[in-house]
């Protein structure tokens, strides 16, 4: 084969591959005028995960998202919702048709990873196992009509050197990214687990992984619980600008905890427990966060989740009321 022809072919392939990912998940433009509010409801909000929370089937959830007025949906990619174990080709087509018939956008699938799991058992290839799971979710996403899968990094385990755990996360993201690339799927790494939780650490990690389809799902609640100020929250968005393709919003309030010590007849403070409240009623400065997203020209959806024990309880009526409150709240940033 002519070397020049081969080189030109490879260049075209790289360019086309880049366009494939960019068209699937558009990065921030840097122009605030390009920002547009697009709302998405996460199915974890109606999955019955939290104490007292009502559970809807996938079809019931999709009908609910349409009824409430959301533009798109984010689906839990495990039981009780959309597990790849339960969806064969026919079920995938049926679900895709249902989403399209409602005029909803399937924004992404929610994958659940922990690349440091099994770090104490090096004989088990857990990183490879989890990356393979992400590959299955990526195929499911492609079949259902979305090009994004949300994943996590890893929880830090005691008694194991940090850098060994960090290396497992970096390797896992690379392997998962390669698997997802086969289906043109972008991975949105959420700032949720311990490893690389802070924006500086996450930016370093994604720079190190250095794959065009491994990006960030950047949220406001984690930086807030880390103790960051409103300006530092804004700075986290600016730092992560080259990577942000998704964000999930939820608001919380801390409830103080104390332990009674009988010997001294006194109470000692413990860590606060967080409870979910409607948008704008909690401690997270979403005014600063959403304005920062606007500042960088964020192009993705703003997903909403009720992912904790919720003020007012987990009845369908209260879940619906709280979801509607999000839609009203977000209008101020349009």
C-alpha positions as CSV (number, residue, x, y, z in Angstrom):
1,X,0.0,0.0,0.0
2,X,1.2,3.5,-0.8
3,X,2.5,5.1,2.4
4,X,1.1,8.5,1.5
5,X,-2.4,7.0,1.0
6,X,-2.1,5.1,4.3
7,X,-1.1,8.2,6.2
8,X,-3.9,10.3,4.7
9,X,-6.4,7.5,5.6
10,X,-5.2,7.4,9.2
11,X,-5.4,11.2,9.5
12,X,-9.0,11.2,8.2
13,X,-9.9,8.4,10.6
14,X,-8.5,10.4,13.6
15,X,-10.4,13.5,12.5
16,X,-13.6,11.6,11.9
17,X,-13.2,9.9,15.3
18,X,-12.7,13.3,17.0
19,X,-15.8,14.7,15.3
20,X,-17.8,11.7,16.4
21,X,-17.0,12.4,20.0
22,X,-17.4,16.2,19.8
23,X,-20.8,15.9,18.0
24,X,-21.9,13.5,20.8
25,X,-20.9,15.7,23.7
26,X,-20.1,19.3,22.9
27,X,-17.6,21.0,25.2
28,X,-18.0,24.5,26.7
29,X,-17.4,27.2,24.2
30,X,-16.1,29.9,26.5
31,X,-18.9,32.2,25.4
32,X,-21.7,32.9,27.9
33,X,-24.1,33.6,25.1
34,X,-24.0,30.0,24.0
35,X,-25.3,28.7,27.4
36,X,-28.8,27.3,27.3
37,X,-30.8,25.6,30.1
38,X,-31.7,22.1,29.1
39,X,-33.3,20.0,31.8
40,X,-32.9,16.3,32.5
41,X,-34.5,14.1,35.2
42,X,-32.4,11.3,36.7
43,X,-34.4,8.1,37.2
44,X,-32.7,7.4,40.5
45,X,-35.2,10.0,41.8
46,X,-38.0,7.4,41.4
47,X,-36.0,4.2,41.9
48,X,-37.1,3.5,45.5
49,X,-33.4,3.6,46.6
50,X,-33.8,5.8,49.6
51,X,-35.9,5.2,52.7
52,X,-39.6,5.9,52.0
53,X,-39.0,6.7,48.3
54,X,-41.6,5.5,45.9
55,X,-40.5,3.4,42.9
56,X,-41.7,3.7,39.4
57,X,-41.0,1.3,36.5
58,X,-38.9,2.6,33.7
59,X,-41.9,3.2,31.5
60,X,-43.8,4.9,34.4
61,X,-40.7,7.1,35.0
62,X,-40.5,8.2,31.3
63,X,-44.2,9.1,31.4
64,X,-43.5,11.1,34.6
65,X,-40.6,13.0,33.1
66,X,-42.7,14.0,30.1
67,X,-45.7,14.9,32.3
68,X,-43.5,17.1,34.6
69,X,-42.0,19.0,31.6
70,X,-38.3,17.8,31.5
71,X,-36.4,17.9,28.2
72,X,-34.5,14.7,28.8
73,X,-33.9,11.8,31.1
74,X,-30.9,10.1,32.7
75,X,-31.5,6.4,33.3
76,X,-30.0,4.2,36.1
77,X,-28.0,1.5,34.2
78,X,-28.6,-1.2,36.9
79,X,-31.6,-2.8,38.5
80,X,-34.3,-1.9,39.2
81,X,-34.2,0.2,36.1
82,X,-32.1,-0.4,32.9
83,X,-29.7,-3.2,33.6
84,X,-27.9,-4.7,30.6
85,X,-28.8,-8.1,32.1
86,X,-32.5,-7.4,31.6
87,X,-32.5,-5.7,28.2
88,X,-32.0,-7.9,25.1
89,X,-32.1,-6.4,21.6
90,X,-35.9,-6.4,21.5
91,X,-36.3,-4.7,24.9
92,X,-33.7,-2.1,23.9
93,X,-35.6,-1.3,20.7
94,X,-38.8,-1.1,22.6
95,X,-37.3,1.3,25.2
96,X,-35.7,3.5,22.6
97,X,-39.0,3.7,20.7
98,X,-40.8,4.7,24.0
99,X,-38.3,7.5,24.7
100,X,-38.5,8.8,21.1
101,X,-42.3,8.6,21.1
102,X,-42.5,10.9,24.1
103,X,-40.2,13.4,22.5
104,X,-37.6,13.0,25.3
105,X,-33.8,13.1,24.9
106,X,-32.0,10.2,26.5
107,X,-29.1,12.3,27.8
108,X,-27.0,9.5,29.4
109,X,-26.9,6.3,31.3
110,X,-25.8,6.2,34.9
111,X,-23.0,3.7,35.3
112,X,-21.8,2.6,38.8
113,X,-18.1,2.0,39.1
114,X,-15.5,1.8,41.9
115,X,-12.1,1.1,40.3
116,X,-10.4,0.5,43.7
117,X,-12.8,-2.3,44.7
118,X,-10.8,-5.4,45.5
119,X,-7.5,-3.5,45.9
120,X,-6.7,-5.9,48.8
121,X,-7.1,-8.9,46.5
122,X,-4.6,-8.3,43.6
123,X,-5.2,-11.7,42.1
124,X,-8.7,-10.7,40.9
125,X,-8.6,-8.4,37.8
126,X,-11.2,-6.0,39.2
127,X,-10.1,-3.1,37.1
128,X,-10.5,-5.1,34.0
129,X,-13.9,-6.4,35.2
130,X,-15.2,-3.0,35.8
131,X,-13.9,-1.6,32.5
132,X,-15.7,-4.5,30.8
133,X,-18.9,-3.6,32.6
134,X,-18.5,0.0,31.3
135,X,-18.1,-1.4,27.8
136,X,-21.4,-3.3,28.2
137,X,-23.1,-0.1,29.4
138,X,-21.6,1.8,26.5
139,X,-23.1,-0.7,24.1
140,X,-26.4,-0.4,25.9
141,X,-26.2,3.4,25.6
142,X,-25.5,3.2,21.9
143,X,-28.4,0.9,21.4
144,X,-30.8,3.2,23.3
145,X,-29.7,6.3,21.4
146,X,-27.3,8.2,23.7
147,X,-23.6,8.7,23.5
148,X,-22.8,9.4,27.1
149,X,-22.3,7.2,30.2
150,X,-21.7,8.6,33.7
151,X,-19.2,6.7,35.8
152,X,-17.2,7.2,39.1
153,X,-13.6,6.9,40.1
154,X,-12.9,4.9,43.3
155,X,-13.3,5.0,47.0
156,X,-10.1,5.1,49.0
157,X,-9.4,2.1,51.2
158,X,-7.4,2.2,54.4
159,X,-4.2,0.3,54.7
160,X,-3.3,0.5,51.0
161,X,-0.9,3.1,49.6
162,X,-2.8,6.0,48.0
163,X,-0.8,6.0,44.8
164,X,-1.5,2.3,44.2
165,X,-5.3,3.1,44.4
166,X,-4.9,6.2,42.2
167,X,-3.1,4.1,39.6
168,X,-6.0,1.6,39.5
169,X,-8.4,4.5,38.9
170,X,-6.3,5.9,36.1
171,X,-5.9,2.5,34.5
172,X,-9.6,1.8,34.9
173,X,-10.6,5.0,33.2
174,X,-8.2,4.3,30.3
175,X,-9.5,0.8,29.8
176,X,-13.1,1.9,30.1
177,X,-12.6,4.8,27.8
178,X,-11.1,2.4,25.1
179,X,-14.1,0.1,25.5
180,X,-16.6,3.0,25.3
181,X,-14.8,4.4,22.2
182,X,-15.9,1.3,20.2
183,X,-19.5,2.7,20.4
184,X,-18.6,6.4,20.1
185,X,-19.6,6.9,23.7
186,X,-18.2,9.6,26.0
187,X,-17.6,8.8,29.7
188,X,-18.6,11.6,32.1
189,X,-16.5,11.0,35.3
190,X,-18.6,12.4,38.2
191,X,-16.9,14.0,41.2
192,X,-18.5,11.6,43.6
193,X,-16.0,9.0,45.0
194,X,-12.9,9.8,47.1
195,X,-10.2,9.5,44.5
196,X,-9.7,12.8,42.6
197,X,-12.7,14.4,44.3
198,X,-11.3,18.0,44.3
199,X,-11.2,19.9,41.0
200,X,-7.4,20.2,40.9
201,X,-7.0,16.5,41.5
202,X,-9.7,15.6,38.9
203,X,-8.2,17.9,36.3
204,X,-4.8,16.2,36.8
205,X,-6.4,12.8,36.6
206,X,-8.3,13.5,33.3
207,X,-5.2,15.2,31.9
208,X,-3.2,12.0,32.7
209,X,-5.8,9.7,31.2
210,X,-5.7,11.9,28.1
211,X,-8.5,10.2,26.1
212,X,-10.8,12.3,23.9
213,X,-13.9,10.5,25.2
214,X,-13.1,10.6,29.0
215,X,-14.6,13.9,30.2
216,X,-16.3,15.1,33.4
217,X,-19.7,15.2,34.9
218,X,-19.1,18.1,37.3
219,X,-21.4,18.8,40.2
220,X,-21.7,21.5,42.9
221,X,-22.6,19.5,45.9
222,X,-19.3,17.7,46.4
223,X,-17.2,20.9,46.4
224,X,-19.7,22.4,48.9
225,X,-19.4,19.4,51.3
226,X,-15.6,19.7,50.9
227,X,-15.9,23.1,52.5
228,X,-15.2,25.2,49.4
229,X,-16.5,28.8,49.3
230,X,-18.7,30.2,46.6
231,X,-15.7,31.6,44.7
232,X,-13.9,28.3,45.0
233,X,-17.0,26.6,43.6
234,X,-16.8,29.0,40.6
235,X,-13.1,28.3,40.3
236,X,-13.8,24.5,40.2
237,X,-15.9,25.1,37.1
238,X,-13.3,27.3,35.4
239,X,-10.6,24.6,36.2
240,X,-12.7,21.8,34.8
241,X,-13.9,23.8,31.7
242,X,-12.0,21.7,29.1
243,X,-13.8,18.6,30.3
244,X,-17.4,19.4,31.5
245,X,-20.0,17.6,29.5
246,X,-22.6,16.9,32.2
247,X,-23.8,18.1,35.6
248,X,-26.3,16.8,38.2
249,X,-28.0,19.1,40.6
250,X,-29.4,18.3,44.0
251,X,-29.7,20.4,47.2
252,X,-29.0,19.4,50.8
253,X,-29.1,20.5,54.4
254,X,-26.9,19.2,57.2
255,X,-28.6,17.9,60.3
256,X,-26.2,17.8,63.3
257,X,-25.4,14.6,65.1
258,X,-24.2,14.1,68.7
259,X,-23.0,11.2,70.8
260,X,-24.0,10.9,74.5
261,X,-21.1,10.0,76.8
262,X,-22.6,8.5,80.0
263,X,-19.4,8.9,82.2
264,X,-19.3,12.6,81.8
265,X,-23.1,13.2,81.2
266,X,-22.4,15.2,78.0
267,X,-22.7,15.1,74.3
268,X,-19.9,15.1,71.7
269,X,-20.4,16.1,68.0
270,X,-20.3,13.6,65.2
271,X,-20.4,14.2,61.5
272,X,-23.5,15.8,60.1
273,X,-26.1,13.7,58.2
274,X,-27.2,15.3,54.9
275,X,-30.8,15.3,53.8
276,X,-32.3,16.4,50.4
277,X,-34.4,19.5,50.0
278,X,-35.9,21.4,47.1
279,X,-33.5,23.5,45.0
280,X,-32.7,26.8,46.6
281,X,-33.6,25.6,50.1
282,X,-30.2,24.0,50.9
283,X,-26.6,25.0,51.6
284,X,-25.3,24.8,48.0
285,X,-24.7,28.1,46.2
286,X,-26.3,27.2,42.9
287,X,-26.4,30.8,41.9
288,X,-22.6,30.8,41.8
289,X,-22.4,27.4,40.2
290,X,-24.9,27.9,37.4
291,X,-23.6,31.4,36.6
292,X,-20.1,29.8,36.3
293,X,-21.5,27.3,33.9
294,X,-23.0,30.1,31.9
295,X,-19.6,32.0,32.1
296,X,-17.8,29.1,30.4
297,X,-20.5,28.5,27.8
298,X,-21.6,25.1,29.1
299,X,-23.4,23.1,26.4
300,X,-24.8,20.1,28.3
301,X,-27.9,19.3,30.2
302,X,-28.6,20.1,33.8
303,X,-29.8,16.9,35.4
304,X,-31.8,16.8,38.6
305,X,-31.9,14.0,41.1
306,X,-33.6,13.4,44.4
307,X,-30.9,11.1,45.8
308,X,-31.2,11.1,49.6
309,X,-34.0,11.0,52.1
310,X,-36.2,13.9,51.0
311,X,-37.8,16.6,53.1
312,X,-41.5,15.9,53.0
313,X,-41.1,12.2,52.4
314,X,-40.7,10.0,49.4
315,X,-44.3,9.8,48.1
316,X,-45.0,10.3,44.4
317,X,-46.8,13.5,45.3
318,X,-43.8,15.0,47.1
319,X,-41.3,13.7,44.6
320,X,-43.3,15.4,41.8
321,X,-43.7,18.6,43.8
322,X,-39.9,18.8,44.4
323,X,-39.1,18.0,40.8
324,X,-41.4,20.8,39.6
325,X,-39.7,23.1,42.1
326,X,-36.4,22.4,40.3
327,X,-37.9,23.4,36.9
328,X,-39.2,26.6,38.4
329,X,-35.8,27.3,40.1
330,X,-33.7,26.7,37.0
331,X,-35.7,29.2,34.9
332,X,-33.9,32.1,36.5
333,X,-30.7,31.1,34.6
334,X,-32.2,31.0,31.1
